[in-house]
């Protein structure tokens, strides 16, 4: 991997690290190809787990979809699926516009009743906000989440084994402006064998220690806690989520040794 050059290579000058800010990676991308009858709309999955997509017309002039739009499809990890064929409804000029939404996870997931391990060292476990917390655990994605207070740089462990599905590690800002910082925290999403997904959020910049597609075991270190995204202070946000018909929902889970806080 990358490493700092030897001192003699830089003639004694220090190595300057310049952060490059990038937008979050897309969950899935829409790709159009032409054929002899019309256009083919593919969904390309950019993650290490399944995603569900919903394809819609934003404009349809003398155009129909096969199947009819809106159309849904489940796209496997790092795979592509033909969502719809777009063809003229009559010999006249045809014109169309499309939009595609994507939600991580397979809606057919069947959560198992399992014990989750602690995602932080036992000596660092402090629950600042639990299930139904009134500050930021009021929406369906986060209702059954736990916020653990943790100093920046605290090791973060996988609470359950699985495959790393998504990572984000390049964001370096934090605050209480939901419009600016909502959904921008650094995080790791791990796909479990039953189709549920563990989310570990607010990691520090460059604080992700795993890669997409990597299988991790329970208790393995996956990152370093931080203070990024929509947050009032350093902490680790942990939730177990499922996709239920193009909606990402958090679900209750059992984690021995943790007392719920609100």
Residue pairs with C-beta under 8 A, 6 or more apart in sequence:
4 15
5 15
19 170
19 172
19 205
20 170
21 170
21 171
21 172
22 170
24 168
24 171
24 183
24 184
25 46
25 166
25 168
26 46
26 102
27 45
27 46
27 47
27 51
27 102
27 103
27 104
27 166
28 43
28 44
28 45
28 46
28 47
28 51
28 53
28 75
28 100
28 102
29 43
29 44
29 46
30 41
30 42
30 43
30 44
30 55
30 98
30 100
31 41
31 42
31 43
31 44
31 80
32 39
32 40
32 41
32 42
32 98
33 39
33 40
33 42
34 40
35 85
37 85
37 87
38 63
38 85
38 86
38 87
38 88
38 94
39 85
39 86
39 87
39 96
40 82
40 85
40 86
41 55
41 82
41 83
41 84
41 85
41 86
41 98
41 100
42 80
42 81
42 82
42 83
43 51
43 53
43 55
43 73
43 75
43 80
43 81
43 83
43 100
43 102
44 75
44 79
44 80
45 51
45 75
45 76
45 77
45 78
45 79
45 80
45 81
46 78
47 77
47 78
47 104
47 165
47 166
47 189
47 212
48 77
48 78
48 163
48 164
48 165
48 166
48 191
48 212
48 213
48 214
49 77
49 104
49 105
49 163
49 165
49 166
49 189
49 191
49 197
50 74
50 75
50 76
50 77
50 104
50 105
50 106
50 191
50 195
51 74
51 75
51 102
51 103
51 104
51 105
52 72
52 73
52 74
52 75
52 102
52 103
52 105
52 106
52 107
52 243
52 245
52 246
53 72
53 73
53 74
53 75
53 81
53 83
53 100
53 101
53 102
53 103
54 70
54 71
54 72
54 100
54 101
54 102
54 246
55 65
55 69
55 70
55 71
55 72
55 73
55 83
55 84
55 98
55 99
55 100
56 69
56 70
56 98
56 99
56 100
56 101
57 63
57 65
57 69
57 70
57 96
57 97
57 98
58 97
58 98
58 99
59 95
59 96
59 97
60 69
60 96
60 97
61 93
61 94
61 95
61 96
62 88
62 89
62 90
62 92
62 93
62 94
62 95
63 86
63 87
63 88
63 89
63 94
63 95
63 96
64 86
64 87
64 88
64 89
65 71
65 84
65 85
65 86
66 84
66 85
66 86
66 87
67 84
69 84
71 83
71 84
72 83
72 246
73 81
73 83
74 81
74 106
74 107
74 108
75 81
77 163
77 165
77 213
78 213
83 100
86 96
86 98
87 94
88 94
101 246
103 243
103 246
103 247
103 248
104 165
104 166
104 189
104 197
104 241
104 243
104 248
105 191
105 195
105 196
105 197
105 241
105 242
105 243
105 248
106 195
106 243
107 242
107 243
107 244
107 245
107 246
108 195
109 194
109 195
109 196
109 242
109 243
110 194
110 195
111 194
111 195
111 196
111 240
111 242
111 251
112 194
112 196
113 254
114 160
114 254
115 254
115 255
115 256
116 159
116 160
116 198
116 240
116 253
116 254
116 255
117 157
117 158
117 159
117 160
117 218
117 219
117 255
118 125
118 157
118 159
118 255
118 257
118 258
119 148
119 156
119 157
119 158
119 159
119 200
119 236
119 238
120 148
120 150
120 154
120 155
120 156
120 157
120 225
120 236
121 154
121 155
121 157
122 257
124 148
124 150
124 151
124 154
125 148
125 257
125 258
126 148
126 149
126 150
127 146
127 147
127 148
127 149
127 258
127 259
127 260
127 261
128 147
128 148
128 149
128 235
128 261
129 135
129 136
129 137
129 145
129 146
129 147
129 261
129 262
130 137
130 146
130 147
130 260
130 261
130 262
131 137
131 143
131 144
131 145
131 146
131 252
131 260
131 262
132 138
132 143
132 144
132 262
133 145
133 147
133 261
133 262
134 262
135 232
136 142
136 147
136 230
137 143
137 144
137 145
137 147
140 247
140 248
140 249
140 250
141 239
141 241
141 248
141 249
141 250
142 237
142 239
142 250
143 250
144 239
144 240
144 250
144 251
144 252
144 253
145 199
145 237
145 238
145 239
145 250
146 237
146 238
146 239
146 255
146 258
146 260
146 261
147 235
147 236
147 237
147 238
148 225
148 235
148 236
148 238
149 233
149 234
149 235
150 225
150 234
150 235
150 236
151 225
151 234
152 204
152 224
152 225
152 226
152 227
152 234
153 204
153 207
153 224
153 225
153 226
154 224
154 225
154 236
155 221
155 223
155 224
155 225
156 188
156 200
156 203
156 207
156 221
156 222
156 223
156 224
156 225
156 236
157 218
157 219
157 220
157 221
157 222
158 190
158 198
158 216
158 217
158 218
158 219
158 220
158 222
159 198
159 218
159 238
159 255
160 190
160 192
160 198
160 218
161 192
161 193
161 215
161 216
161 217
161 218
161 220
162 190
162 191
162 192
162 193
162 198
162 215
162 216
163 190
163 191
163 213
163 214
163 215
163 216
164 188
164 189
164 190
164 191
164 210
164 211
164 212
164 213
164 214
164 215
164 216
164 222
165 189
165 190
165 191
165 197
165 212
166 187
166 188
166 189
166 212
167 187
167 188
167 189
167 208
167 210
167 211
167 212
168 185
168 186
168 187
168 208
169 186
169 203
169 205
169 206
169 207
169 208
170 186
170 205
170 206
171 184
171 185
171 186
171 205
171 228
171 229
172 205
172 228
173 180
173 181
173 184
173 228
173 229
174 181
174 202
174 227
174 228
174 229
174 230
174 231
175 181
175 230
175 231
176 230
176 231
176 232
177 230
178 230
181 229
181 230
181 231
182 229
182 230
183 229
183 230
184 228
184 229
184 230
185 201
185 202
185 203
185 228
185 229
185 230
185 231
185 237
186 201
186 202
186 203
186 204
186 205
186 207
186 208
186 226
186 228
186 229
187 199
187 200
187 201
187 202
187 203
188 199
188 200
188 203
188 208
188 210
188 222
188 223
189 197
189 198
189 199
189 200
190 197
190 198
190 200
190 216
190 222
191 197
192 198
195 242
196 240
196 241
196 242
196 251
197 240
197 241
197 242
198 238
198 239
198 240
198 241
199 237
199 238
199 239
199 240
199 241
200 222
200 223
200 236
200 237
200 238
201 229
201 236
201 237
201 238
201 239
202 225
202 226
202 227
202 228
202 229
202 231
202 234
202 235
202 236
202 237
203 223
203 224
203 225
203 226
203 228
203 236
204 224
204 225
204 226
204 227
204 228
205 226
205 228
207 223
207 224
207 225
207 226
208 222
208 223
209 221
209 222
209 223
209 224
210 216
210 222
210 223
216 222
225 234
225 235
225 236
226 234
227 233
227 234
227 235
231 237
239 250
240 250
240 251
240 253
241 248
241 249
241 250
241 251
242 248
242 249
242 251
243 249
